[in-house]
Amino acid sequence: MEKAKSSFPNTFQYLLGVYLAGLLCFSLPRLFLLTISSNITQDIPNTVLAEALFMGFRFDTVILCYILALPALIHSIYFGLGKKNIIVE
């Protein structure tokens, strides 16, 4: 049981790292396109741009949660059964 306890945080730390890497991969192109098209967005208020970026962040979070839900569920089931860590280190 002690071995299972030690693997619990490592796996979810890994999933958190995948989530953060996914956010970075989704957000960088959005910010890149925003900076490239800065001449077009001059007439748009900064509050609207910030709201749009925040909406993109929320959408990215939802997509990443859908992607990571199955691995988290599978690991939780294995952890509940007292099995070894699924992820090979």
N, CA, C and O atoms as a MOPAC input file, in Angstrom:
PM7 MOZYME 1SCF
protein

 N      0.82400 1    -1.19500 1     0.00000 1
 C      0.00000 1     0.00000 1     0.00000 1
 C      0.87100 1     1.26400 1     0.00000 1
 O      0.51500 1     2.27000 1    -0.61300 1
 N      2.00800 1     1.20200 1     0.68800 1
 C      2.90200 1     2.35200 1     0.74900 1
 C      3.45000 1     2.69400 1    -0.63500 1
 O      3.63200 1     3.86500 1    -0.96900 1
 N      3.71100 1     1.65500 1    -1.43800 1
 C      4.21800 1     1.86800 1    -2.78500 1
 C      3.16900 1     2.57200 1    -3.64900 1
 O      3.49800 1     3.44400 1    -4.45400 1
 N      1.90200 1     2.18400 1    -3.47200 1
 C      0.82600 1     2.82100 1    -4.23300 1
 C      0.66600 1     4.28500 1    -3.83200 1
 O      0.38700 1     5.13400 1    -4.67800 1
 N      0.84100 1     4.58200 1    -2.54700 1
 C      0.73400 1     5.96700 1    -2.09800 1
 C      1.81400 1     6.83900 1    -2.72600 1
 O      1.56200 1     7.98900 1    -3.08400 1
 N      3.00800 1     6.29100 1    -2.85600 1
 C      4.08500 1     7.09500 1    -3.42500 1
 C      3.90800 1     7.31300 1    -4.92200 1
 O      4.41200 1     8.30000 1    -5.45900 1
 N      3.20500 1     6.41500 1    -5.60800 1
 C      3.00900 1     6.58700 1    -7.04900 1
 C      1.83700 1     7.50600 1    -7.36200 1
 O      1.74900 1     8.02900 1    -8.47300 1
 N      0.94900 1     7.71200 1    -6.42300 1
 C     -0.23900 1     8.54300 1    -6.65800 1
 C      0.12200 1     9.97300 1    -7.04800 1
 O     -0.34400 1    10.44700 1    -8.08500 1
 N      0.92800 1    10.67600 1    -6.26400 1
 C      1.23200 1    12.05900 1    -6.65700 1
 C      2.07400 1    12.14900 1    -7.92900 1
 O      1.90400 1    13.08600 1    -8.70900 1
 N      2.96900 1    11.20200 1    -8.15200 1
 C      3.82300 1    11.27000 1    -9.33300 1
 C      3.01300 1    11.23000 1   -10.61700 1
 O      3.28900 1    11.97900 1   -11.55300 1
 N      2.02700 1    10.37100 1   -10.66200 1
 C      1.22200 1    10.25300 1   -11.86900 1
 C      0.40600 1    11.51900 1   -12.10800 1
 O      0.31700 1    12.00000 1   -13.23800 1
 N     -0.17900 1    12.05100 1   -11.06100 1
 C     -0.97100 1    13.25100 1   -11.25700 1
 C     -0.09200 1    14.47600 1   -11.48700 1
 O     -0.52800 1    15.43900 1   -12.11700 1
 N      1.12900 1    14.44900 1   -10.98700 1
 C      2.06900 1    15.50900 1   -11.34100 1
 C      2.41300 1    15.42200 1   -12.82400 1
 O      2.55400 1    16.44200 1   -13.49900 1
 N      2.54600 1    14.20600 1   -13.32100 1
 C      2.80000 1    14.00100 1   -14.75000 1
 C      1.62500 1    14.52800 1   -15.57400 1
 O      1.83000 1    15.21700 1   -16.57400 1
 N      0.40300 1    14.21000 1   -15.16300 1
 C     -0.77700 1    14.69400 1   -15.89600 1
 C     -0.87000 1    16.21700 1   -15.83300 1
 O     -1.28000 1    16.85100 1   -16.80500 1
 N     -0.49700 1    16.80100 1   -14.71300 1
 C     -0.48300 1    18.25800 1   -14.60600 1
 C      0.55500 1    18.85200 1   -15.54700 1
 O      0.31000 1    19.88600 1   -16.16900 1
 N      1.70300 1    18.21000 1   -15.65400 1
 C      2.72600 1    18.66500 1   -16.59400 1
 C      2.25300 1    18.57900 1   -18.03500 1
 O      2.52600 1    19.47500 1   -18.83400 1
 N      1.54200 1    17.50300 1   -18.37200 1
 C      0.98700 1    17.36100 1   -19.72100 1
 C     -0.04900 1    18.45600 1   -19.97000 1
 O     -0.11300 1    19.02300 1   -21.06100 1
 N     -0.85400 1    18.74700 1   -18.95600 1
 C     -1.85900 1    19.80500 1   -19.08000 1
 C     -1.18600 1    21.16200 1   -19.35100 1
 O     -1.59700 1    21.90300 1   -20.24400 1
 N     -0.14800 1    21.47100 1   -18.56700 1
 C      0.53400 1    22.75700 1   -18.73900 1
 C      1.24800 1    22.83800 1   -20.08500 1
 O      1.25900 1    23.89400 1   -20.71700 1
 N      1.84300 1    21.73200 1   -20.52600 1
 C      2.48200 1    21.71200 1   -21.84800 1
 C      1.44500 1    21.89200 1   -22.94700 1
 O      1.70200 1    22.57200 1   -23.94000 1
 N      0.27600 1    21.28700 1   -22.77600 1
 C     -0.80200 1    21.44900 1   -23.74800 1
 C     -1.29900 1    22.88100 1   -23.79800 1
 O     -1.56500 1    23.41500 1   -24.87500 1
 N     -1.42600 1    23.50800 1   -22.62700 1
 C     -1.82900 1    24.92000 1   -22.60500 1
 C     -0.82000 1    25.78500 1   -23.34100 1
 O     -1.18800 1    26.70300 1   -24.07300 1
 N      0.43900 1    25.48400 1   -23.14100 1
 C      1.48200 1    26.24500 1   -23.82700 1
 C      1.39100 1    26.04500 1   -25.33900 1
 O      1.50500 1    27.00200 1   -26.10400 1
 N      1.18300 1    24.79800 1   -25.76300 1
 C      1.09500 1    24.50800 1   -27.20300 1
 C     -0.14900 1    25.13300 1   -27.83900 1
 O     -0.12400 1    25.50500 1   -29.01300 1
 N     -1.21900 1    25.24700 1   -27.08400 1
 C     -2.43600 1    25.86100 1   -27.62500 1
 C     -2.37500 1    27.38300 1   -27.57800 1
 O     -2.92200 1    28.04900 1   -28.45600 1
 N     -1.72000 1    27.94000 1   -26.57000 1
 C     -1.73100 1    29.39300 1   -26.37900 1
 C     -0.69200 1    30.12200 1   -27.21900 1
 O     -0.93700 1    31.24300 1   -27.66500 1
 N      0.45600 1    29.50600 1   -27.44000 1
 C      1.50000 1    30.18600 1   -28.20600 1
 C      1.06600 1    30.56500 1   -29.62400 1
 O      1.32100 1    31.69500 1   -30.03800 1
 N      0.42700 1    29.68200 1   -30.38400 1
 C     -0.03100 1    30.11100 1   -31.72100 1
 C     -1.05700 1    31.24000 1   -31.66300 1
 O     -1.07000 1    32.12000 1   -32.52300 1
 N     -1.91300 1    31.21000 1   -30.64900 1
 C     -2.91600 1    32.27100 1   -30.51100 1
 C     -2.22700 1    33.60900 1   -30.24900 1
 O     -2.57800 1    34.61900 1   -30.85800 1
 N     -1.25200 1    33.61700 1   -29.34700 1
 C     -0.52900 1    34.86200 1   -29.06200 1
 C      0.31400 1    35.30200 1   -30.25300 1
 O      0.44000 1    36.49700 1   -30.52000 1
 N      0.88800 1    34.34200 1   -30.96800 1
 C      1.68100 1    34.65100 1   -32.16400 1
 C      0.80300 1    35.31700 1   -33.22500 1
 O      1.19800 1    36.32400 1   -33.81100 1
 N     -0.37100 1    34.76600 1   -33.47100 1
 C     -1.27900 1    35.36100 1   -34.45800 1
 C     -1.77800 1    36.72900 1   -34.01600 1
 O     -2.00200 1    37.61000 1   -34.84700 1
 N     -1.95100 1    36.90900 1   -32.71700 1
 C     -2.37900 1    38.20500 1   -32.21600 1
 C     -1.30200 1    39.26200 1   -32.44200 1
 O     -1.60600 1    40.39700 1   -32.80900 1
 N     -0.05300 1    38.88900 1   -32.22300 1
 C      1.02200 1    39.86300 1   -32.43700 1
 C      1.24900 1    40.13500 1   -33.92000 1
 O      1.56600 1    41.26300 1   -34.29600 1
 N      1.09400 1    39.12700 1   -34.76200 1
 C      1.25500 1    39.33800 1   -36.20900 1
 C      0.16900 1    40.27200 1   -36.74500 1
 O      0.43500 1    41.13200 1   -37.58400 1
 N     -1.03700 1    40.09400 1   -36.25600 1
 C     -2.15400 1    40.89500 1   -36.76600 1
 C     -2.42500 1    42.11400 1   -35.88500 1
 O     -3.57100 1    42.54300 1   -35.75700 1
 N     -1.39200 1    42.66700 1   -35.28600 1
 C     -1.59200 1    43.81500 1   -34.39600 1
 C     -2.10100 1    45.04700 1   -35.13400 1
 O     -2.79100 1    45.88000 1   -34.54700 1
 N     -1.76600 1    45.16800 1   -36.41200 1
 C     -2.27000 1    46.32300 1   -37.17100 1
 C     -3.77900 1    46.21100 1   -37.40400 1
 O     -4.46900 1    47.22400 1   -37.52000 1
 N     -4.27900 1    45.00000 1   -37.47000 1
 C     -5.73000 1    44.80500 1   -37.65200 1
 C     -6.47800 1    45.02500 1   -36.33700 1
 O     -7.60100 1    45.53000 1   -36.32900 1
 N     -5.84400 1    44.64200 1   -35.22800 1
 C     -6.52500 1    44.70200 1   -33.93600 1
 C     -6.35800 1    46.04100 1   -33.21800 1
 O     -6.71100 1    46.14800 1   -32.04400 1
 N     -5.83800 1    47.05000 1   -33.88300 1
 C     -5.64800 1    48.35000 1   -33.24100 1
 C     -6.97400 1    48.99400 1   -32.84700 1
 O     -7.04600 1    49.70200 1   -31.84200 1
 N     -8.01600 1    48.75300 1   -33.62800 1
 C     -9.31200 1    49.37500 1   -33.34800 1
 C    -10.10800 1    48.63300 1   -32.28800 1
 O    -11.11600 1    49.14700 1   -31.80200 1
 N     -9.67900 1    47.44500 1   -31.92600 1
 C    -10.40600 1    46.64300 1   -30.93100 1
 C     -9.89600 1    47.02100 1   -29.54500 1
 O     -8.68600 1    47.06700 1   -29.32300 1
 N    -10.81200 1    47.29500 1   -28.60600 1
 C    -10.37600 1    47.65400 1   -27.24400 1
 C     -9.60300 1    46.50300 1   -26.58500 1
 O     -9.86000 1    45.32700 1   -26.84500 1
 N     -8.65500 1    46.87800 1   -25.73000 1
 C     -7.84000 1    45.87000 1   -25.04900 1
 C     -8.66900 1    44.94700 1   -24.16200 1
 O     -8.31900 1    43.78000 1   -23.98500 1
 N     -9.76100 1    45.45700 1   -23.60700 1
 C    -10.60100 1    44.60200 1   -22.75800 1
 C    -11.24200 1    43.48700 1   -23.57900 1
 O    -11.38900 1    42.36500 1   -23.09500 1
 N    -11.62100 1    43.78800 1   -24.80800 1
 C    -12.21600 1    42.77200 1   -25.68000 1
 C    -11.16400 1    41.73400 1   -26.05900 1
 O    -11.46000 1    40.54000 1   -26.09500 1
 N     -9.94200 1    42.17900 1   -26.34100 1
 C     -8.87200 1    41.24000 1   -26.66000 1
 C     -8.53800 1    40.35100 1   -25.46400 1
 O     -8.33300 1    39.14700 1   -25.61600 1
 N     -8.48600 1    40.94600 1   -24.28300 1
 C     -8.20100 1    40.16400 1   -23.07900 1
 C     -9.31400 1    39.15200 1   -22.82100 1
 O     -9.05000 1    38.01700 1   -22.42600 1
 N    -10.55500 1    39.56900 1   -23.04500 1
 C    -11.68300 1    38.65300 1   -22.87200 1
 C    -11.61800 1    37.50700 1   -23.88000 1
 O    -11.93400 1    36.36600 1   -23.54200 1
 N    -11.21400 1    37.79900 1   -25.09700 1
 C    -11.08400 1    36.75600 1   -26.11800 1
 C     -9.96800 1    35.77600 1   -25.76700 1
 O    -10.12200 1    34.56800 1   -25.94500 1
 N     -8.84400 1    36.29300 1   -25.27000 1
 C     -7.75100 1    35.41600 1   -24.85900 1
 C     -8.16100 1    34.54300 1   -23.67500 1
 O     -7.80400 1    33.36600 1   -23.61100 1
 N     -8.90400 1    35.11800 1   -22.74600 1
 C     -9.38700 1    34.33900 1   -21.60300 1
 C    -10.36500 1    33.26200 1   -22.05400 1
 O    -10.34000 1    32.14800 1   -21.53200 1
 N    -11.22700 1    33.58000 1   -23.02000 1
 C    -12.15800 1    32.58900 1   -23.55100 1
 C    -11.40200 1    31.45200 1   -24.24000 1
 O    -11.79400 1    30.29000 1   -24.13300 1
 N    -10.31900 1    31.78800 1   -24.94600 1
 C     -9.47800 1    30.76100 1   -25.56100 1
 C     -8.82700 1    29.88100 1   -24.51500 1
 O     -8.73400 1    28.66600 1   -24.69500 1
 N     -8.36700 1    30.49000 1   -23.40300 1
 C     -7.80000 1    29.72600 1   -22.29300 1
 C     -8.82700 1    28.75200 1   -21.71800 1
 O     -8.50800 1    27.59400 1   -21.44500 1
 N    -10.05400 1    29.22400 1   -21.53700 1
 C    -11.10800 1    28.34500 1   -21.01200 1
 C    -11.39200 1    27.20400 1   -21.97100 1
 O    -11.56500 1    26.06700 1   -21.53400 1
 N    -11.44300 1    27.47700 1   -23.26600 1
 C    -11.68300 1    26.43600 1   -24.26300 1
 C    -10.54500 1    25.42100 1   -24.24700 1
 O    -10.78900 1    24.21500 1   -24.28200 1
 N     -9.30700 1    25.89900 1   -24.19600 1
 C     -8.15900 1    24.99600 1   -24.15200 1
 C     -8.20500 1    24.10600 1   -22.91500 1
 O     -7.88400 1    22.92000 1   -22.98400 1
 N     -8.60200 1    24.68000 1   -21.79100 1
 C     -8.70800 1    23.89700 1   -20.55900 1
 C     -9.74900 1    22.79900 1   -20.69700 1
 O     -9.51800 1    21.67300 1   -20.25700 1
 N    -10.88000 1    23.10700 1   -21.29400 1
 C    -11.92400 1    22.09500 1   -21.48200 1
 C    -11.42400 1    20.97200 1   -22.38300 1
 O    -11.61600 1    19.79800 1   -22.06700 1
 N    -10.79600 1    21.30900 1   -23.48100 1
 C    -10.29300 1    20.29000 1   -24.41400 1
 C     -9.24500 1    19.41700 1   -23.73300 1
 O     -9.27300 1    18.19400 1   -23.87100 1
 N     -8.32400 1    20.03500 1   -23.00100 1
 C     -7.28700 1    19.25800 1   -22.32200 1
 C     -7.87300 1    18.37900 1   -21.22300 1
 O     -7.38800 1    17.27100 1   -20.99300 1
 N     -8.89900 1    18.85500 1   -20.55000 1
 C     -9.54600 1    18.01700 1   -19.52700 1
 C    -10.23800 1    16.81500 1   -20.17200 1
 O    -10.20700 1    15.71900 1   -19.61300 1
 N    -10.85400 1    17.00000 1   -21.32400 1
 C    -11.43700 1    15.86400 1   -22.03500 1
 C    -10.35200 1    14.86200 1   -22.43300 1
 O    -10.55300 1    13.65200 1   -22.33200 1
 N     -9.21000 1    15.36400 1   -22.88100 1
 C     -8.12200 1    14.48700 1   -23.31100 1
 C     -7.52500 1    13.73600 1   -22.11900 1
 O     -7.20800 1    12.55200 1   -22.23300 1
 N     -7.36900 1    14.41400 1   -20.97600 1
 C     -6.70300 1    13.81900 1   -19.82500 1
 C     -7.65000 1    13.08700 1   -18.87600 1
 O     -7.19300 1    12.48100 1   -17.90600 1
 N     -8.94500 1    13.12900 1   -19.13100 1
 C     -9.89400 1    12.47100 1   -18.22700 1
 C     -9.71200 1    10.95700 1   -18.22100 1
 O     -9.72700 1    10.33900 1   -17.15700 1
 N     -9.54400 1    10.36000 1   -19.37800 1
 C     -9.40700 1     8.90400 1   -19.44600 1
 C     -8.12700 1     8.41400 1   -18.75700 1
 O     -8.20400 1     7.47000 1   -17.97100 1
 N     -6.95700 1     9.00900 1   -19.01400 1
 C     -5.77400 1     8.56000 1   -18.27400 1
 C     -5.91000 1     8.73900 1   -16.75400 1
 O     -5.46400 1     7.88300 1   -15.98900 1
 N     -6.51900 1     9.83700 1   -16.31800 1
 C     -6.70500 1    10.04900 1   -14.88400 1
 C     -7.66500 1     9.01400 1   -14.30200 1
 O     -7.44600 1     8.52000 1   -13.19600 1
 N     -8.71600 1     8.68800 1   -15.03200 1
 C     -9.67700 1     7.68800 1   -14.56600 1
 C     -9.03800 1     6.30500 1   -14.48500 1
 O     -9.23000 1     5.58300 1   -13.50700 1
 N     -8.28400 1     5.94500 1   -15.51000 1
 C     -7.62200 1     4.63900 1   -15.51400 1
 C     -6.63800 1     4.53800 1   -14.35100 1
 O     -6.58500 1     3.51700 1   -13.66600 1
 N     -5.87100 1     5.58100 1   -14.13200 1
 C     -4.92500 1     5.54000 1   -13.02500 1
 C     -5.64700 1     5.48400 1   -11.68600 1
 O     -5.20700 1     4.77200 1   -10.78400 1
 N     -6.73300 1     6.21000 1   -11.53700 1
 C     -7.48100 1     6.19000 1   -10.28600 1
 C     -8.03200 1     4.80400 1    -9.99300 1
 O     -8.03900 1     4.36200 1    -8.84400 1
 N     -8.49000 1     4.12400 1   -11.02500 1
 C     -9.00800 1     2.76000 1   -10.83800 1
 C     -7.87200 1     1.83000 1   -10.40900 1
 O     -8.03000 1     1.05200 1    -9.46800 1
 N     -6.73500 1     1.90500 1   -11.08900 1
 C     -5.59200 1     1.06600 1   -10.72200 1
 C     -5.09900 1     1.39100 1    -9.32400 1
 O     -4.73300 1     0.48900 1    -8.57000 1
 N     -5.08500 1     2.66900 1    -8.96800 1
 C     -4.65000 1     3.07400 1    -7.63400 1
 C     -5.62000 1     2.54100 1    -6.58600 1
 O     -5.19800 1     2.08400 1    -5.52300 1
 N     -6.90600 1     2.59600 1    -6.87800 1
 C     -7.91000 1     2.08600 1    -5.94400 1
 C     -7.81100 1     0.57800 1    -5.74500 1
 O     -8.14600 1     0.07200 1    -4.67400 1
 N     -7.36000 1    -0.13900 1    -6.75600 1
 C     -7.21700 1    -1.58700 1    -6.64900 1
 C     -5.87700 1    -1.99100 1    -6.03300 1
 O     -5.62400 1    -3.17800 1    -5.82700 1
 N     -5.02400 1    -1.01800 1    -5.73900 1
 C     -3.72500 1    -1.31300 1    -5.14600 1
 C     -2.69400 1    -1.81200 1    -6.11500 1
 O     -1.69900 1    -2.41400 1    -5.71000 1
 N     -2.91300 1    -1.57400 1    -7.39300 1
 C     -1.94700 1    -2.00800 1    -8.41000 1
 C     -0.74700 1    -1.07500 1    -8.43300 1
 O     -0.73800 1    -0.02700 1    -7.78700 1
 N      0.26200 1    -1.48000 1    -9.19100 1
 C      1.44600 1    -0.65400 1    -9.36000 1
 C      1.12700 1     0.55600 1   -10.22800 1
 O      0.05700 1     0.65400 1   -10.82800 1
 N      2.06000 1     1.44400 1   -10.27400 1
 C      1.94900 1     2.62600 1   -11.10500 1
 C      1.89400 1     2.19900 1   -12.58800 1
 O      2.64800 1     1.32000 1   -13.00600 1
 N      1.03000 1     2.80300 1   -13.35400 1
 C      0.86600 1     2.45300 1   -14.75900 1
 C      1.99600 1     3.05500 1   -15.59600 1
 O      2.48400 1     2.42000 1   -16.53100 1
 N      2.40200 1     4.25600 1   -15.26600 1
 C      3.39600 1     4.96400 1   -16.05800 1
 C      4.77600 1     4.38300 1   -15.78000 1
 O      5.18800 1     4.25900 1   -14.62700 1
 N      5.47900 1     4.03100 1   -16.84300 1
 C      6.82500 1     3.50100 1   -16.72600 1
 C      7.79400 1     4.66900 1   -16.61600 1
 O      7.79100 1     5.57000 1   -17.45400 1
 N      8.61600 1     4.64800 1   -15.58700 1
 C      9.55300 1     5.76700 1   -15.38400 1
 C     10.90200 1     5.45400 1   -15.93900 1
 O     11.81100 1     6.28000 1   -15.85600 1

